[in-house]
């Protein structure tokens, strides 16, 4: 399996983990305090360069719930940008 598809599957998994905060209302907001920096770090490590830096920042802001963005699938959107919009042919 190509690296880009492994990144997509991992991104879907991590987006799913981020969505779990909606399932358990009382614990959900507390879990975002832990998941926001963790997801930012994971996304930063998954995507090198500018995509990783910007993606990590966006992931932190999104998972922390700023501006009502907690529902966005940041990992998947980063993959879409890198492989469908930007069309990075190296990977």
Phi and psi restraints in degrees (range 20) as a CNS / XPLOR table:
assign (resid 1 and name C) (resid 2 and name N)
       (resid 2 and name CA) (resid 2 and name C) 1.0 -66.9 20.0 2
assign (resid 2 and name N) (resid 2 and name CA)
       (resid 2 and name C) (resid 3 and name N) 1.0 153.2 20.0 2
assign (resid 2 and name C) (resid 3 and name N)
       (resid 3 and name CA) (resid 3 and name C) 1.0 -57.9 20.0 2
assign (resid 3 and name N) (resid 3 and name CA)
       (resid 3 and name C) (resid 4 and name N) 1.0 -38.0 20.0 2
assign (resid 3 and name C) (resid 4 and name N)
       (resid 4 and name CA) (resid 4 and name C) 1.0 -65.7 20.0 2
assign (resid 4 and name N) (resid 4 and name CA)
       (resid 4 and name C) (resid 5 and name N) 1.0 -33.5 20.0 2
assign (resid 4 and name C) (resid 5 and name N)
       (resid 5 and name CA) (resid 5 and name C) 1.0 -76.7 20.0 2
assign (resid 5 and name N) (resid 5 and name CA)
       (resid 5 and name C) (resid 6 and name N) 1.0 -29.8 20.0 2
assign (resid 5 and name C) (resid 6 and name N)
       (resid 6 and name CA) (resid 6 and name C) 1.0 -65.2 20.0 2
assign (resid 6 and name N) (resid 6 and name CA)
       (resid 6 and name C) (resid 7 and name N) 1.0 -40.1 20.0 2
assign (resid 6 and name C) (resid 7 and name N)
       (resid 7 and name CA) (resid 7 and name C) 1.0 -63.5 20.0 2
assign (resid 7 and name N) (resid 7 and name CA)
       (resid 7 and name C) (resid 8 and name N) 1.0 -39.1 20.0 2
assign (resid 7 and name C) (resid 8 and name N)
       (resid 8 and name CA) (resid 8 and name C) 1.0 -63.0 20.0 2
assign (resid 8 and name N) (resid 8 and name CA)
       (resid 8 and name C) (resid 9 and name N) 1.0 -47.3 20.0 2
assign (resid 8 and name C) (resid 9 and name N)
       (resid 9 and name CA) (resid 9 and name C) 1.0 -62.9 20.0 2
assign (resid 9 and name N) (resid 9 and name CA)
       (resid 9 and name C) (resid 10 and name N) 1.0 -42.7 20.0 2
assign (resid 9 and name C) (resid 10 and name N)
       (resid 10 and name CA) (resid 10 and name C) 1.0 -63.8 20.0 2
assign (resid 10 and name N) (resid 10 and name CA)
       (resid 10 and name C) (resid 11 and name N) 1.0 -40.9 20.0 2
assign (resid 10 and name C) (resid 11 and name N)
       (resid 11 and name CA) (resid 11 and name C) 1.0 -62.4 20.0 2
assign (resid 11 and name N) (resid 11 and name CA)
       (resid 11 and name C) (resid 12 and name N) 1.0 -41.3 20.0 2
assign (resid 11 and name C) (resid 12 and name N)
       (resid 12 and name CA) (resid 12 and name C) 1.0 -62.7 20.0 2
assign (resid 12 and name N) (resid 12 and name CA)
       (resid 12 and name C) (resid 13 and name N) 1.0 -40.7 20.0 2
assign (resid 12 and name C) (resid 13 and name N)
       (resid 13 and name CA) (resid 13 and name C) 1.0 -62.1 20.0 2
assign (resid 13 and name N) (resid 13 and name CA)
       (resid 13 and name C) (resid 14 and name N) 1.0 -47.8 20.0 2
assign (resid 13 and name C) (resid 14 and name N)
       (resid 14 and name CA) (resid 14 and name C) 1.0 -67.5 20.0 2
assign (resid 14 and name N) (resid 14 and name CA)
       (resid 14 and name C) (resid 15 and name N) 1.0 -35.5 20.0 2
assign (resid 14 and name C) (resid 15 and name N)
       (resid 15 and name CA) (resid 15 and name C) 1.0 -64.1 20.0 2
assign (resid 15 and name N) (resid 15 and name CA)
       (resid 15 and name C) (resid 16 and name N) 1.0 -37.8 20.0 2
assign (resid 15 and name C) (resid 16 and name N)
       (resid 16 and name CA) (resid 16 and name C) 1.0 -62.6 20.0 2
assign (resid 16 and name N) (resid 16 and name CA)
       (resid 16 and name C) (resid 17 and name N) 1.0 -41.5 20.0 2
assign (resid 16 and name C) (resid 17 and name N)
       (resid 17 and name CA) (resid 17 and name C) 1.0 -61.5 20.0 2
assign (resid 17 and name N) (resid 17 and name CA)
       (resid 17 and name C) (resid 18 and name N) 1.0 -42.2 20.0 2
assign (resid 17 and name C) (resid 18 and name N)
       (resid 18 and name CA) (resid 18 and name C) 1.0 -63.4 20.0 2
assign (resid 18 and name N) (resid 18 and name CA)
       (resid 18 and name C) (resid 19 and name N) 1.0 -31.3 20.0 2
assign (resid 18 and name C) (resid 19 and name N)
       (resid 19 and name CA) (resid 19 and name C) 1.0 -77.0 20.0 2
assign (resid 19 and name N) (resid 19 and name CA)
       (resid 19 and name C) (resid 20 and name N) 1.0 -14.7 20.0 2
assign (resid 19 and name C) (resid 20 and name N)
       (resid 20 and name CA) (resid 20 and name C) 1.0 -60.5 20.0 2
assign (resid 20 and name N) (resid 20 and name CA)
       (resid 20 and name C) (resid 21 and name N) 1.0 -24.0 20.0 2
assign (resid 20 and name C) (resid 21 and name N)
       (resid 21 and name CA) (resid 21 and name C) 1.0 -63.5 20.0 2
assign (resid 21 and name N) (resid 21 and name CA)
       (resid 21 and name C) (resid 22 and name N) 1.0 -20.5 20.0 2
assign (resid 21 and name C) (resid 22 and name N)
       (resid 22 and name CA) (resid 22 and name C) 1.0 -79.0 20.0 2
assign (resid 22 and name N) (resid 22 and name CA)
       (resid 22 and name C) (resid 23 and name N) 1.0 -22.2 20.0 2
assign (resid 22 and name C) (resid 23 and name N)
       (resid 23 and name CA) (resid 23 and name C) 1.0 -76.0 20.0 2
assign (resid 23 and name N) (resid 23 and name CA)
       (resid 23 and name C) (resid 24 and name N) 1.0 -40.2 20.0 2
assign (resid 23 and name C) (resid 24 and name N)
       (resid 24 and name CA) (resid 24 and name C) 1.0 -112.1 20.0 2
assign (resid 24 and name N) (resid 24 and name CA)
       (resid 24 and name C) (resid 25 and name N) 1.0 92.4 20.0 2
assign (resid 24 and name C) (resid 25 and name N)
       (resid 25 and name CA) (resid 25 and name C) 1.0 -55.8 20.0 2
assign (resid 25 and name N) (resid 25 and name CA)
       (resid 25 and name C) (resid 26 and name N) 1.0 -46.2 20.0 2
assign (resid 25 and name C) (resid 26 and name N)
       (resid 26 and name CA) (resid 26 and name C) 1.0 -70.5 20.0 2
assign (resid 26 and name N) (resid 26 and name CA)
       (resid 26 and name C) (resid 27 and name N) 1.0 -38.3 20.0 2
assign (resid 26 and name C) (resid 27 and name N)
       (resid 27 and name CA) (resid 27 and name C) 1.0 -89.2 20.0 2
assign (resid 27 and name N) (resid 27 and name CA)
       (resid 27 and name C) (resid 28 and name N) 1.0 -20.2 20.0 2
assign (resid 27 and name C) (resid 28 and name N)
       (resid 28 and name CA) (resid 28 and name C) 1.0 -54.6 20.0 2
assign (resid 28 and name N) (resid 28 and name CA)
       (resid 28 and name C) (resid 29 and name N) 1.0 -48.6 20.0 2
assign (resid 28 and name C) (resid 29 and name N)
       (resid 29 and name CA) (resid 29 and name C) 1.0 -67.5 20.0 2
assign (resid 29 and name N) (resid 29 and name CA)
       (resid 29 and name C) (resid 30 and name N) 1.0 -35.5 20.0 2
assign (resid 29 and name C) (resid 30 and name N)
       (resid 30 and name CA) (resid 30 and name C) 1.0 -66.9 20.0 2
assign (resid 30 and name N) (resid 30 and name CA)
       (resid 30 and name C) (resid 31 and name N) 1.0 -39.7 20.0 2
assign (resid 30 and name C) (resid 31 and name N)
       (resid 31 and name CA) (resid 31 and name C) 1.0 -64.9 20.0 2
assign (resid 31 and name N) (resid 31 and name CA)
       (resid 31 and name C) (resid 32 and name N) 1.0 -29.6 20.0 2
assign (resid 31 and name C) (resid 32 and name N)
       (resid 32 and name CA) (resid 32 and name C) 1.0 -63.9 20.0 2
assign (resid 32 and name N) (resid 32 and name CA)
       (resid 32 and name C) (resid 33 and name N) 1.0 -30.1 20.0 2
assign (resid 32 and name C) (resid 33 and name N)
       (resid 33 and name CA) (resid 33 and name C) 1.0 -63.3 20.0 2
assign (resid 33 and name N) (resid 33 and name CA)
       (resid 33 and name C) (resid 34 and name N) 1.0 -35.1 20.0 2
assign (resid 33 and name C) (resid 34 and name N)
       (resid 34 and name CA) (resid 34 and name C) 1.0 -85.3 20.0 2
assign (resid 34 and name N) (resid 34 and name CA)
       (resid 34 and name C) (resid 35 and name N) 1.0 -42.1 20.0 2
assign (resid 34 and name C) (resid 35 and name N)
       (resid 35 and name CA) (resid 35 and name C) 1.0 -72.8 20.0 2
assign (resid 35 and name N) (resid 35 and name CA)
       (resid 35 and name C) (resid 36 and name N) 1.0 -31.9 20.0 2
assign (resid 35 and name C) (resid 36 and name N)
       (resid 36 and name CA) (resid 36 and name C) 1.0 -57.7 20.0 2
assign (resid 36 and name N) (resid 36 and name CA)
       (resid 36 and name C) (resid 37 and name N) 1.0 -54.2 20.0 2
assign (resid 36 and name C) (resid 37 and name N)
       (resid 37 and name CA) (resid 37 and name C) 1.0 -69.9 20.0 2
assign (resid 37 and name N) (resid 37 and name CA)
       (resid 37 and name C) (resid 38 and name N) 1.0 -32.3 20.0 2
assign (resid 37 and name C) (resid 38 and name N)
       (resid 38 and name CA) (resid 38 and name C) 1.0 -65.3 20.0 2
assign (resid 38 and name N) (resid 38 and name CA)
       (resid 38 and name C) (resid 39 and name N) 1.0 -44.4 20.0 2
assign (resid 38 and name C) (resid 39 and name N)
       (resid 39 and name CA) (resid 39 and name C) 1.0 -66.9 20.0 2
assign (resid 39 and name N) (resid 39 and name CA)
       (resid 39 and name C) (resid 40 and name N) 1.0 -36.8 20.0 2
assign (resid 39 and name C) (resid 40 and name N)
       (resid 40 and name CA) (resid 40 and name C) 1.0 -62.2 20.0 2
assign (resid 40 and name N) (resid 40 and name CA)
       (resid 40 and name C) (resid 41 and name N) 1.0 -43.3 20.0 2
assign (resid 40 and name C) (resid 41 and name N)
       (resid 41 and name CA) (resid 41 and name C) 1.0 -65.6 20.0 2
assign (resid 41 and name N) (resid 41 and name CA)
       (resid 41 and name C) (resid 42 and name N) 1.0 -44.2 20.0 2
assign (resid 41 and name C) (resid 42 and name N)
       (resid 42 and name CA) (resid 42 and name C) 1.0 -62.6 20.0 2
assign (resid 42 and name N) (resid 42 and name CA)
       (resid 42 and name C) (resid 43 and name N) 1.0 -45.7 20.0 2
assign (resid 42 and name C) (resid 43 and name N)
       (resid 43 and name CA) (resid 43 and name C) 1.0 -65.2 20.0 2
assign (resid 43 and name N) (resid 43 and name CA)
       (resid 43 and name C) (resid 44 and name N) 1.0 -38.8 20.0 2
assign (resid 43 and name C) (resid 44 and name N)
       (resid 44 and name CA) (resid 44 and name C) 1.0 -59.3 20.0 2
assign (resid 44 and name N) (resid 44 and name CA)
       (resid 44 and name C) (resid 45 and name N) 1.0 -41.1 20.0 2
assign (resid 44 and name C) (resid 45 and name N)
       (resid 45 and name CA) (resid 45 and name C) 1.0 -75.2 20.0 2
assign (resid 45 and name N) (resid 45 and name CA)
       (resid 45 and name C) (resid 46 and name N) 1.0 -31.4 20.0 2
assign (resid 45 and name C) (resid 46 and name N)
       (resid 46 and name CA) (resid 46 and name C) 1.0 -70.1 20.0 2
assign (resid 46 and name N) (resid 46 and name CA)
       (resid 46 and name C) (resid 47 and name N) 1.0 -37.6 20.0 2
assign (resid 46 and name C) (resid 47 and name N)
       (resid 47 and name CA) (resid 47 and name C) 1.0 -120.2 20.0 2
assign (resid 47 and name N) (resid 47 and name CA)
       (resid 47 and name C) (resid 48 and name N) 1.0 114.0 20.0 2
assign (resid 47 and name C) (resid 48 and name N)
       (resid 48 and name CA) (resid 48 and name C) 1.0 -77.7 20.0 2
assign (resid 48 and name N) (resid 48 and name CA)
       (resid 48 and name C) (resid 49 and name N) 1.0 162.7 20.0 2
assign (resid 48 and name C) (resid 49 and name N)
       (resid 49 and name CA) (resid 49 and name C) 1.0 74.8 20.0 2
assign (resid 49 and name N) (resid 49 and name CA)
       (resid 49 and name C) (resid 50 and name N) 1.0 -149.7 20.0 2
assign (resid 49 and name C) (resid 50 and name N)
       (resid 50 and name CA) (resid 50 and name C) 1.0 -62.2 20.0 2
assign (resid 50 and name N) (resid 50 and name CA)
       (resid 50 and name C) (resid 51 and name N) 1.0 -40.7 20.0 2
assign (resid 50 and name C) (resid 51 and name N)
       (resid 51 and name CA) (resid 51 and name C) 1.0 -58.9 20.0 2
assign (resid 51 and name N) (resid 51 and name CA)
       (resid 51 and name C) (resid 52 and name N) 1.0 -41.8 20.0 2
assign (resid 51 and name C) (resid 52 and name N)
       (resid 52 and name CA) (resid 52 and name C) 1.0 -67.1 20.0 2
assign (resid 52 and name N) (resid 52 and name CA)
       (resid 52 and name C) (resid 53 and name N) 1.0 -41.5 20.0 2
assign (resid 52 and name C) (resid 53 and name N)
       (resid 53 and name CA) (resid 53 and name C) 1.0 -67.8 20.0 2
assign (resid 53 and name N) (resid 53 and name CA)
       (resid 53 and name C) (resid 54 and name N) 1.0 -50.3 20.0 2
assign (resid 53 and name C) (resid 54 and name N)
       (resid 54 and name CA) (resid 54 and name C) 1.0 -68.9 20.0 2
assign (resid 54 and name N) (resid 54 and name CA)
       (resid 54 and name C) (resid 55 and name N) 1.0 -42.5 20.0 2
assign (resid 54 and name C) (resid 55 and name N)
       (resid 55 and name CA) (resid 55 and name C) 1.0 -60.5 20.0 2
assign (resid 55 and name N) (resid 55 and name CA)
       (resid 55 and name C) (resid 56 and name N) 1.0 -41.8 20.0 2
assign (resid 55 and name C) (resid 56 and name N)
       (resid 56 and name CA) (resid 56 and name C) 1.0 -62.5 20.0 2
assign (resid 56 and name N) (resid 56 and name CA)
       (resid 56 and name C) (resid 57 and name N) 1.0 -42.2 20.0 2
assign (resid 56 and name C) (resid 57 and name N)
       (resid 57 and name CA) (resid 57 and name C) 1.0 -65.0 20.0 2
assign (resid 57 and name N) (resid 57 and name CA)
       (resid 57 and name C) (resid 58 and name N) 1.0 -46.3 20.0 2
assign (resid 57 and name C) (resid 58 and name N)
       (resid 58 and name CA) (resid 58 and name C) 1.0 -63.0 20.0 2
assign (resid 58 and name N) (resid 58 and name CA)
       (resid 58 and name C) (resid 59 and name N) 1.0 -40.7 20.0 2
assign (resid 58 and name C) (resid 59 and name N)
       (resid 59 and name CA) (resid 59 and name C) 1.0 -61.5 20.0 2
assign (resid 59 and name N) (resid 59 and name CA)
       (resid 59 and name C) (resid 60 and name N) 1.0 -43.1 20.0 2
assign (resid 59 and name C) (resid 60 and name N)
       (resid 60 and name CA) (resid 60 and name C) 1.0 -62.2 20.0 2
assign (resid 60 and name N) (resid 60 and name CA)
       (resid 60 and name C) (resid 61 and name N) 1.0 -48.4 20.0 2
assign (resid 60 and name C) (resid 61 and name N)
       (resid 61 and name CA) (resid 61 and name C) 1.0 -62.3 20.0 2
assign (resid 61 and name N) (resid 61 and name CA)
       (resid 61 and name C) (resid 62 and name N) 1.0 -43.0 20.0 2
assign (resid 61 and name C) (resid 62 and name N)
       (resid 62 and name CA) (resid 62 and name C) 1.0 -65.8 20.0 2
assign (resid 62 and name N) (resid 62 and name CA)
       (resid 62 and name C) (resid 63 and name N) 1.0 -48.5 20.0 2
assign (resid 62 and name C) (resid 63 and name N)
       (resid 63 and name CA) (resid 63 and name C) 1.0 -70.8 20.0 2
assign (resid 63 and name N) (resid 63 and name CA)
       (resid 63 and name C) (resid 64 and name N) 1.0 -27.4 20.0 2
assign (resid 63 and name C) (resid 64 and name N)
       (resid 64 and name CA) (resid 64 and name C) 1.0 -72.8 20.0 2
assign (resid 64 and name N) (resid 64 and name CA)
       (resid 64 and name C) (resid 65 and name N) 1.0 -12.1 20.0 2
assign (resid 64 and name C) (resid 65 and name N)
       (resid 65 and name CA) (resid 65 and name C) 1.0 86.9 20.0 2
assign (resid 65 and name N) (resid 65 and name CA)
       (resid 65 and name C) (resid 66 and name N) 1.0 13.2 20.0 2
assign (resid 65 and name C) (resid 66 and name N)
       (resid 66 and name CA) (resid 66 and name C) 1.0 -66.9 20.0 2
assign (resid 66 and name N) (resid 66 and name CA)
       (resid 66 and name C) (resid 67 and name N) 1.0 140.4 20.0 2
assign (resid 66 and name C) (resid 67 and name N)
       (resid 67 and name CA) (resid 67 and name C) 1.0 61.8 20.0 2
assign (resid 67 and name N) (resid 67 and name CA)
       (resid 67 and name C) (resid 68 and name N) 1.0 20.9 20.0 2
assign (resid 67 and name C) (resid 68 and name N)
       (resid 68 and name CA) (resid 68 and name C) 1.0 65.8 20.0 2
assign (resid 68 and name N) (resid 68 and name CA)
       (resid 68 and name C) (resid 69 and name N) 1.0 33.4 20.0 2
assign (resid 68 and name C) (resid 69 and name N)
       (resid 69 and name CA) (resid 69 and name C) 1.0 -102.8 20.0 2
assign (resid 69 and name N) (resid 69 and name CA)
       (resid 69 and name C) (resid 70 and name N) 1.0 12.0 20.0 2
assign (resid 69 and name C) (resid 70 and name N)
       (resid 70 and name CA) (resid 70 and name C) 1.0 -63.1 20.0 2
assign (resid 70 and name N) (resid 70 and name CA)
       (resid 70 and name C) (resid 71 and name N) 1.0 -13.0 20.0 2
assign (resid 70 and name C) (resid 71 and name N)
       (resid 71 and name CA) (resid 71 and name C) 1.0 -90.7 20.0 2
assign (resid 71 and name N) (resid 71 and name CA)
       (resid 71 and name C) (resid 72 and name N) 1.0 -9.8 20.0 2
assign (resid 71 and name C) (resid 72 and name N)
       (resid 72 and name CA) (resid 72 and name C) 1.0 -71.3 20.0 2
assign (resid 72 and name N) (resid 72 and name CA)
       (resid 72 and name C) (resid 73 and name N) 1.0 135.9 20.0 2
assign (resid 72 and name C) (resid 73 and name N)
       (resid 73 and name CA) (resid 73 and name C) 1.0 -84.4 20.0 2
assign (resid 73 and name N) (resid 73 and name CA)
       (resid 73 and name C) (resid 74 and name N) 1.0 78.4 20.0 2
assign (resid 73 and name C) (resid 74 and name N)
       (resid 74 and name CA) (resid 74 and name C) 1.0 -60.2 20.0 2
assign (resid 74 and name N) (resid 74 and name CA)
       (resid 74 and name C) (resid 75 and name N) 1.0 -42.2 20.0 2
assign (resid 74 and name C) (resid 75 and name N)
       (resid 75 and name CA) (resid 75 and name C) 1.0 -61.9 20.0 2
assign (resid 75 and name N) (resid 75 and name CA)
       (resid 75 and name C) (resid 76 and name N) 1.0 -45.6 20.0 2
assign (resid 75 and name C) (resid 76 and name N)
       (resid 76 and name CA) (resid 76 and name C) 1.0 -67.2 20.0 2
assign (resid 76 and name N) (resid 76 and name CA)
       (resid 76 and name C) (resid 77 and name N) 1.0 -40.7 20.0 2
assign (resid 76 and name C) (resid 77 and name N)
       (resid 77 and name CA) (resid 77 and name C) 1.0 -64.7 20.0 2
assign (resid 77 and name N) (resid 77 and name CA)
       (resid 77 and name C) (resid 78 and name N) 1.0 -35.7 20.0 2
assign (resid 77 and name C) (resid 78 and name N)
       (resid 78 and name CA) (resid 78 and name C) 1.0 -65.1 20.0 2
assign (resid 78 and name N) (resid 78 and name CA)
       (resid 78 and name C) (resid 79 and name N) 1.0 -42.4 20.0 2
assign (resid 78 and name C) (resid 79 and name N)
       (resid 79 and name CA) (resid 79 and name C) 1.0 -61.5 20.0 2
assign (resid 79 and name N) (resid 79 and name CA)
       (resid 79 and name C) (resid 80 and name N) 1.0 -45.3 20.0 2
assign (resid 79 and name C) (resid 80 and name N)
       (resid 80 and name CA) (resid 80 and name C) 1.0 -59.7 20.0 2
assign (resid 80 and name N) (resid 80 and name CA)
       (resid 80 and name C) (resid 81 and name N) 1.0 -43.8 20.0 2
assign (resid 80 and name C) (resid 81 and name N)
       (resid 81 and name CA) (resid 81 and name C) 1.0 -60.9 20.0 2
assign (resid 81 and name N) (resid 81 and name CA)
       (resid 81 and name C) (resid 82 and name N) 1.0 -49.4 20.0 2
assign (resid 81 and name C) (resid 82 and name N)
       (resid 82 and name CA) (resid 82 and name C) 1.0 -67.3 20.0 2
assign (resid 82 and name N) (resid 82 and name CA)
       (resid 82 and name C) (resid 83 and name N) 1.0 -43.5 20.0 2
assign (resid 82 and name C) (resid 83 and name N)
       (resid 83 and name CA) (resid 83 and name C) 1.0 -102.9 20.0 2
assign (resid 83 and name N) (resid 83 and name CA)
       (resid 83 and name C) (resid 84 and name N) 1.0 -19.5 20.0 2
assign (resid 83 and name C) (resid 84 and name N)
       (resid 84 and name CA) (resid 84 and name C) 1.0 -109.9 20.0 2
assign (resid 84 and name N) (resid 84 and name CA)
       (resid 84 and name C) (resid 85 and name N) 1.0 -40.8 20.0 2
assign (resid 84 and name C) (resid 85 and name N)
       (resid 85 and name CA) (resid 85 and name C) 1.0 -84.8 20.0 2
assign (resid 85 and name N) (resid 85 and name CA)
       (resid 85 and name C) (resid 86 and name N) 1.0 -54.2 20.0 2
assign (resid 85 and name C) (resid 86 and name N)
       (resid 86 and name CA) (resid 86 and name C) 1.0 -76.8 20.0 2
assign (resid 86 and name N) (resid 86 and name CA)
       (resid 86 and name C) (resid 87 and name N) 1.0 -29.5 20.0 2
assign (resid 86 and name C) (resid 87 and name N)
       (resid 87 and name CA) (resid 87 and name C) 1.0 58.0 20.0 2
assign (resid 87 and name N) (resid 87 and name CA)
       (resid 87 and name C) (resid 88 and name N) 1.0 60.2 20.0 2
assign (resid 87 and name C) (resid 88 and name N)
       (resid 88 and name CA) (resid 88 and name C) 1.0 -71.8 20.0 2
assign (resid 88 and name N) (resid 88 and name CA)
       (resid 88 and name C) (resid 89 and name N) 1.0 110.8 20.0 2
assign (resid 88 and name C) (resid 89 and name N)
       (resid 89 and name CA) (resid 89 and name C) 1.0 -85.2 20.0 2
assign (resid 89 and name N) (resid 89 and name CA)
       (resid 89 and name C) (resid 90 and name N) 1.0 -8.8 20.0 2
assign (resid 89 and name C) (resid 90 and name N)
       (resid 90 and name CA) (resid 90 and name C) 1.0 -67.7 20.0 2
assign (resid 90 and name N) (resid 90 and name CA)
       (resid 90 and name C) (resid 91 and name N) 1.0 -33.6 20.0 2
